[in-house]
Amino acid sequence: MMSPRMLLRPSVLAPLVAVVVASAFAGGRWYERRDSQARDEWADARLLSTAIDSVRANALDSLPSDELIRRAVSGMLRELQDPYAALLRPESFDRYRGALQGNGRGLGLTLRRGPLGMAVARVAAGSPAEKAGVRAGDRVLLADGVPVGGDSTRAGREQGGDTTRTASDAVVLTLVRAPQGDTVQVTVKRAAWHLPAVTEHGLLSDSVAYVRLVTISARSSYELEQAVEGAVQRGARALVLDLRGNTGGLFEEGVRAAGLFLPRGAVVASLVGRGGANTEPYRARDSRWSDMPITVLVDERTASAAEVIAAALHDHRRALLVGARTYGKGVVQRVVRLSPDLALRLTTARWLTPNGVSLERRRGKGLNLHGGLVPDVLLDDPARRDLAAVPAEWSARAAYAVATAADSLAMYALREGWGITPLIALEVRLRAALAQMAPASARTVEQRADWVSVATRLAMVRMLEVERAGEALLRYAVRDDAALRAGVDVVAPGTDILPAITTPLPPRISSRSLGLRLALP
């Protein structure tokens, strides 16, 4: 043990004094710098406060203090040149958070205008409309006694919007059931519901599965896993994953979704923060189908977390990409609550592909403007086709006439018990009937063939929607969807989804038997 006398020796005391003096000097310098920094920050804060006070006191057309402050923050965000930064007020914050969580809004209907009014094309799973018993194929006549119409053909789209303009908690819909034509009323009660991330899935053939993932919200990776698992149990050995139009969502969900198809531990993406010094890799954890052949469909709207999936599968040589160059959103955002009424959304990191590439869109002109992923199979127009659409160059009268003929024949066929399987037989039968219904104004062989082809497609879609034959409709869509057709050819060459129609069967029905009078201008 050291004695008190030893502590007072000069040889011991001198070093201690030096340490104390040095510490005091360093502490003083640190305190001085901190004090100087605090004074600078306080000066900056006073500058902003003084500017706001001056505007409030002297500007000819001033604003309330709270609004001035909000606009000052918005201006600061604009100066960051961050296209994704925003000051979120309660409505926009709830909408943004709800989209990421997969919260559905509206009634959950997709409407399509037909010759006899608005028809239900799709009912979202789990939506208020589905729970109320609304079915695809129904016609919506009234909503709370008000005729349903207007210019919108997507008034009840799953992503938002209602089929009505009422703000009440319940809507009474007057429907015409197809194909019988009975009129019924159903009450749809608005409630919170989960918007499915997987909107279409099924088998394109005995061995090729198709899954369309429209958003990367909460639980989307689980929904994707369930859809693929169901297809595998039915015999699928290859997959076409459709990410067209998927603008992304939650980064972590994108990582989990990609990890389903990668070896466990494989890097899916990496986050790089300010300065680019710290790289945080995200790895596959829940590997399920690391050997399954995959084709991924992408387009110019495929972005963010959807690009995370596409890039990871492509970099690890697990999938070929088909379609158009993706959007190039290579950054992630974070939301910070400022107050109960305000939140701040800021870009806080860049993400890199497994190969260490940033897909962020670049500023500039020409080639320097492009980011995103370049597909292996590049198509000029990879967009999904609306099978129920009449060619845009047709006149309104011609479009109405062909849609009326197709719809009437479809309802007649359903009432008479025409089978929807196999698809090839149904199409031949519809085509043969419509060949006898072509209007006299379709004078040339080409005009008649064009009319019959459009009418057959419309009738097929109408029958499959009414029968809720989603998988059959998906297979029928392959022929008119260039990207999907290419995707199937890539992942399973030689797969025959629906043979081409070359020879019609003898006619079985005519426009006269349906009581139709059709004419083209």
URQUI-V227506 format. One record per backbone hydrogen bond with DSSP energy under -1.0 kcal/mol. CO is the residue of the C=O (numbers start at 0). NH is the residue of the N-H. Records with the same first field share a line. If there is no record, write none. Layout:
# URQUI-V227506
CO=NH / NH
This chain:
# URQUI-V227506
2=6
5=8
8=11 / 12
9=13
11=15
12=16
13=17
14=18
15=19
16=20
17=21
18=22
19=23
20=24
21=25
22=26
23=27
24=28
25=29
26=30
27=31
28=32
29=33
30=34
31=35
32=36
33=37
34=38
35=39
36=40
37=41
38=42
39=43
40=44
41=45
42=46
43=47
44=48
45=49
46=50
47=51
48=52
49=53
50=54
51=55
52=56
53=57
54=58
63=67
64=68
65=69
66=70
67=71
68=72
69=73
70=74
71=75
72=76
73=77
74=78
77=80
81=84
85=344
87=342
88=92
89=93
90=94
91=95
92=96
93=97
94=98
95=99
96=100
97=102
99=217
101=194
106=128
107=123
109=120 / 121
111=118
113=116
116=113
117=139
118=111
119=136
121=109
123=126
126=130
127=131
128=133
129=132
134=137
137=119
138=175
140=147
141=173
142=145
145=142
153=156
156=159
168=189
170=187
171=143
172=185
173=140 / 141
174=183
175=138
176=180
181=176
183=174
185=172
187=170
192=103
196=213
199=211
201=209
206=236 / 237
207=203 / 204
208=239
209=201
210=241
211=198
215=249
216=219
218=222
219=223
220=224
221=225
222=226
223=227
224=228
225=229
226=230
227=231
228=232
230=235
231=234
237=208
238=294
239=210
240=296
241=212
242=245
245=302
247=215
249=253
250=254
251=255
252=256
253=257
254=258
257=260
258=261
259=287 / 288
262=265
265=283
268=281
269=351
270=279
271=349
272=275
277=272
279=270
281=267 / 268
283=264
292=238
293=319
294=240
295=321
296=242
297=323
298=301
301=326
302=305
303=307
304=308
305=309
306=310
307=311
308=312
309=313
310=314
311=315
312=317 / 318
313=316
319=295
320=375 / 376
321=297
322=378
327=329 / 360
329=350
331=347 / 348
333=345
335=343
341=337 / 338
342=87
343=335
344=85
345=333
348=331
349=271
351=269
352=355
356=352
358=371
364=367
365=368
366=369
372=325
376=322
385=388
390=393
394=398
395=399
396=400
397=401
398=402
399=403
400=404
401=405
402=406
403=407
404=408
405=409
406=410
407=411
408=412
409=413
410=414
411=415
412=417
421=425
422=426
423=427
424=428
425=429
426=430
427=431
428=432
429=433
430=434
432=435
433=436
438=441
440=442
443=447
444=448
445=449
446=450
447=451
448=452
449=453
450=454
451=455
452=456
453=457
454=458
455=459
456=460
457=461
458=462
459=463
460=464
461=465
462=466
463=468
464=467
467=469
468=472
469=473
470=474
471=475
472=476
477=480
480=484
481=485
482=486
483=487
484=488
485=489
486=490
487=491
491=494
510=515
511=514
